[in-house]
Amino acid sequence: MSGRQGGKKKPLKAPKKDRKELDDDEVEARQKQKEDQKKLKEAQARAAQKGPMGASGIKKSGKK
């Protein structure tokens, strides 16, 4: 018994998946998903510019 054989053996590499051609429905679905993500990012950017929403609470005057 040699010391080289101890421990876990490396798993075999999985074969690469073949690239399948996309149907028209799949292409449309992916494009719609990309557009939705883009709209969401734009909305988040606009919301960040306006500041926190609903965080105003009760405003106190400077008088004591």
C-alpha positions as CSV (number, residue, x, y, z in Angstrom):
1,M,0.0,0.0,0.0
2,S,1.4,3.3,-1.0
3,G,0.4,6.7,0.4
4,R,-0.7,8.0,-3.0
5,Q,-3.9,5.9,-3.0
6,G,-5.3,7.4,0.2
7,G,-8.2,9.8,0.4
8,K,-11.0,10.5,-2.1
9,K,-10.6,9.8,-5.8
10,K,-11.5,12.6,-8.1
11,P,-14.9,12.2,-9.8
12,L,-15.0,11.8,-13.6
13,K,-15.7,14.8,-15.7
14,A,-19.3,15.0,-17.0
15,P,-19.5,15.1,-20.7
16,K,-20.3,18.4,-22.3
17,K,-24.0,19.0,-23.1
18,D,-24.8,19.4,-26.8
19,R,-26.1,22.8,-27.8
20,K,-29.7,22.3,-28.9
21,E,-31.3,24.7,-31.3
22,L,-33.9,27.0,-29.8
23,D,-37.5,27.0,-30.9
24,D,-39.2,30.3,-31.7
25,D,-41.2,30.1,-28.5
26,E,-38.0,29.7,-26.5
27,V,-36.4,32.6,-28.2
28,E,-39.4,34.9,-27.6
29,A,-39.5,33.8,-23.9
30,R,-35.9,34.6,-23.4
31,Q,-36.2,38.0,-25.1
32,K,-39.2,38.8,-22.9
33,Q,-37.3,37.8,-19.8
34,K,-34.4,40.1,-20.7
35,E,-36.8,43.0,-21.3
36,D,-38.4,42.4,-18.0
37,Q,-35.1,42.4,-16.2
38,K,-34.1,45.6,-18.0
39,K,-37.4,47.3,-16.9
40,L,-36.9,46.1,-13.4
41,K,-33.3,47.5,-13.2
42,E,-34.5,50.9,-14.6
43,A,-37.3,51.0,-12.0
44,Q,-34.9,50.3,-9.2
45,A,-32.5,53.0,-10.5
46,R,-35.4,55.5,-10.5
47,A,-36.5,54.5,-7.0
48,A,-32.9,54.9,-5.7
49,Q,-32.7,58.5,-7.1
50,K,-35.9,59.6,-5.3
51,G,-34.7,58.4,-1.9
52,P,-36.3,56.1,0.6
53,M,-40.0,55.8,0.4
54,G,-42.2,56.1,3.5
55,A,-39.3,56.9,5.7
56,S,-40.4,60.4,6.6
57,G,-42.5,59.5,9.7
58,I,-43.2,62.4,12.1
59,K,-41.2,65.5,11.4
60,K,-40.0,67.4,14.4
61,S,-39.5,71.1,14.4
62,G,-36.3,72.6,15.7
63,K,-38.1,74.4,18.5
64,K,-38.0,73.2,22.1
